[in-house]
Amino acid sequence: MRERVLLSPMSSAPDDGNDVFDQFLSQRGHRTETVRWERDYNKKQCPECSALHDLSAAECSVCGWQPAD
């Protein structure tokens, strides 16, 4: 299984959605969009480990994932 690495944007990089680095990654199968909580009925679901949490959760208690602000 291939390990996924999430990179934070560089402070000097333009935020126009057409960044060359994002294009490079997306052409090679990497996700470049902002990752958010998923929903499963009345629970939040972690996009990293699929753990279910109350709607008030701000961080995954299983793997520690937090959504980018």
PyRosetta script that sets phi, psi and omega in degrees:
from pyrosetta import init, pose_from_sequence

init()
pose = pose_from_sequence("MRERVLLSPMSSAPDDGNDVFDQFLSQRGHRTETVRWERDYNKKQCPECSALHDLSAAECSVCGWQPAD")
pose.set_psi(1, 136.7)
pose.set_omega(1, -177.5)
pose.set_phi(2, -81.7)
pose.set_psi(2, 133.6)
pose.set_omega(2, 179.1)
pose.set_phi(3, -80.1)
pose.set_psi(3, 134.6)
pose.set_omega(3, 179.0)
pose.set_phi(4, -94.4)
pose.set_psi(4, 134.9)
pose.set_omega(4, 177.1)
pose.set_phi(5, -118.2)
pose.set_psi(5, 124.2)
pose.set_omega(5, 177.6)
pose.set_phi(6, -98.5)
pose.set_psi(6, 128.1)
pose.set_omega(6, -179.4)
pose.set_phi(7, -108.1)
pose.set_psi(7, 141.7)
pose.set_omega(7, 174.3)
pose.set_phi(8, -87.7)
pose.set_psi(8, 147.9)
pose.set_omega(8, -178.6)
pose.set_phi(9, -66.0)
pose.set_psi(9, 146.2)
pose.set_omega(9, 176.9)
pose.set_phi(10, -73.3)
pose.set_psi(10, 147.3)
pose.set_omega(10, -176.3)
pose.set_phi(11, -66.2)
pose.set_psi(11, -25.7)
pose.set_omega(11, -178.8)
pose.set_phi(12, -91.5)
pose.set_psi(12, -4.0)
pose.set_omega(12, -178.4)
pose.set_phi(13, -77.4)
pose.set_psi(13, 139.7)
pose.set_omega(13, 177.9)
pose.set_phi(14, -68.0)
pose.set_psi(14, 148.7)
pose.set_omega(14, -178.2)
pose.set_phi(15, -108.6)
pose.set_psi(15, 52.0)
pose.set_omega(15, -176.1)
pose.set_phi(16, -102.1)
pose.set_psi(16, 0.7)
pose.set_omega(16, 178.8)
pose.set_phi(17, 81.2)
pose.set_psi(17, -8.4)
pose.set_omega(17, -179.9)
pose.set_phi(18, -113.2)
pose.set_psi(18, 26.3)
pose.set_omega(18, -178.7)
pose.set_phi(19, -61.0)
pose.set_psi(19, 137.9)
pose.set_omega(19, -178.2)
pose.set_phi(20, -60.5)
pose.set_psi(20, -38.3)
pose.set_omega(20, -179.6)
pose.set_phi(21, -65.2)
pose.set_psi(21, -43.0)
pose.set_omega(21, 177.2)
pose.set_phi(22, -62.6)
pose.set_psi(22, -40.1)
pose.set_omega(22, 177.7)
pose.set_phi(23, -62.5)
pose.set_psi(23, -43.9)
pose.set_omega(23, 178.9)
pose.set_phi(24, -58.0)
pose.set_psi(24, -47.4)
pose.set_omega(24, -179.2)
pose.set_phi(25, -67.0)
pose.set_psi(25, -45.1)
pose.set_omega(25, -177.3)
pose.set_phi(26, -65.8)
pose.set_psi(26, -32.3)
pose.set_omega(26, 176.9)
pose.set_phi(27, -67.2)
pose.set_psi(27, -19.1)
pose.set_omega(27, -179.6)
pose.set_phi(28, -106.6)
pose.set_psi(28, 17.5)
pose.set_omega(28, 172.5)
pose.set_phi(29, 89.7)
pose.set_psi(29, 7.8)
pose.set_omega(29, -180.0)
pose.set_phi(30, -91.7)
pose.set_psi(30, 145.7)
pose.set_omega(30, 175.5)
pose.set_phi(31, -80.4)
pose.set_psi(31, 134.1)
pose.set_omega(31, 179.8)
pose.set_phi(32, -119.3)
pose.set_psi(32, -5.5)
pose.set_omega(32, 179.5)
pose.set_phi(33, -81.5)
pose.set_psi(33, 165.7)
pose.set_omega(33, 178.4)
pose.set_phi(34, -67.9)
pose.set_psi(34, 131.4)
pose.set_omega(34, -179.2)
pose.set_phi(35, -94.4)
pose.set_psi(35, 131.4)
pose.set_omega(35, -178.8)
pose.set_phi(36, -124.1)
pose.set_psi(36, 169.5)
pose.set_omega(36, 173.8)
pose.set_phi(37, -58.0)
pose.set_psi(37, 144.9)
pose.set_omega(37, 171.3)
pose.set_phi(38, -99.4)
pose.set_psi(38, 164.7)
pose.set_omega(38, -179.7)
pose.set_phi(39, -115.0)
pose.set_psi(39, 139.4)
pose.set_omega(39, 173.9)
pose.set_phi(40, -135.4)
pose.set_psi(40, 100.4)
pose.set_omega(40, -174.7)
pose.set_phi(41, 57.4)
pose.set_psi(41, -116.8)
pose.set_omega(41, -178.7)
pose.set_phi(42, -105.1)
pose.set_psi(42, 29.7)
pose.set_omega(42, -179.7)
pose.set_phi(43, -128.7)
pose.set_psi(43, 156.9)
pose.set_omega(43, 169.7)
pose.set_phi(44, -90.2)
pose.set_psi(44, 142.9)
pose.set_omega(44, 178.6)
pose.set_phi(45, -120.6)
pose.set_psi(45, 129.4)
pose.set_omega(45, 180.0)
pose.set_phi(46, -67.3)
pose.set_psi(46, 128.8)
pose.set_omega(46, 179.4)
pose.set_phi(47, -72.5)
pose.set_psi(47, -14.7)
pose.set_omega(47, -179.5)
pose.set_phi(48, -88.8)
pose.set_psi(48, -48.3)
pose.set_omega(48, -173.9)
pose.set_phi(49, -120.0)
pose.set_psi(49, -1.9)
pose.set_omega(49, 178.1)
pose.set_phi(50, 69.2)
pose.set_psi(50, 14.4)
pose.set_omega(50, 177.0)
pose.set_phi(51, -67.9)
pose.set_psi(51, 146.0)
pose.set_omega(51, 179.8)
pose.set_phi(52, -98.1)
pose.set_psi(52, 141.6)
pose.set_omega(52, -178.1)
pose.set_phi(53, -139.4)
pose.set_psi(53, 161.4)
pose.set_omega(53, 173.1)
pose.set_phi(54, -62.6)
pose.set_psi(54, 159.6)
pose.set_omega(54, -179.2)
pose.set_phi(55, -64.3)
pose.set_psi(55, -18.9)
pose.set_omega(55, 179.9)
pose.set_phi(56, -84.1)
pose.set_psi(56, -5.4)
pose.set_omega(56, -176.4)
pose.set_phi(57, -63.6)
pose.set_psi(57, 139.0)
pose.set_omega(57, 177.1)
pose.set_phi(58, -112.0)
pose.set_psi(58, -12.6)
pose.set_omega(58, -177.8)
pose.set_phi(59, -149.2)
pose.set_psi(59, 146.8)
pose.set_omega(59, 177.1)
pose.set_phi(60, -74.7)
pose.set_psi(60, 123.4)
pose.set_omega(60, -179.7)
pose.set_phi(61, -77.6)
pose.set_psi(61, -9.3)
pose.set_omega(61, -179.9)
pose.set_phi(62, -91.4)
pose.set_psi(62, -53.4)
pose.set_omega(62, -175.6)
pose.set_phi(63, -112.1)
pose.set_psi(63, -7.4)
pose.set_omega(63, 177.9)
pose.set_phi(64, 85.8)
pose.set_psi(64, 4.6)
pose.set_omega(64, -178.9)
pose.set_phi(65, -63.5)
pose.set_psi(65, 140.9)
pose.set_omega(65, 175.0)
pose.set_phi(66, -131.3)
pose.set_psi(66, 141.8)
pose.set_omega(66, 176.9)
pose.set_phi(67, -71.0)
pose.set_psi(67, 147.6)
pose.set_omega(67, 176.1)
pose.set_phi(68, -70.9)
pose.set_psi(68, 137.7)
pose.set_omega(68, 179.7)
pose.set_phi(69, -78.0)
pose.dump_pdb("model.pdb")
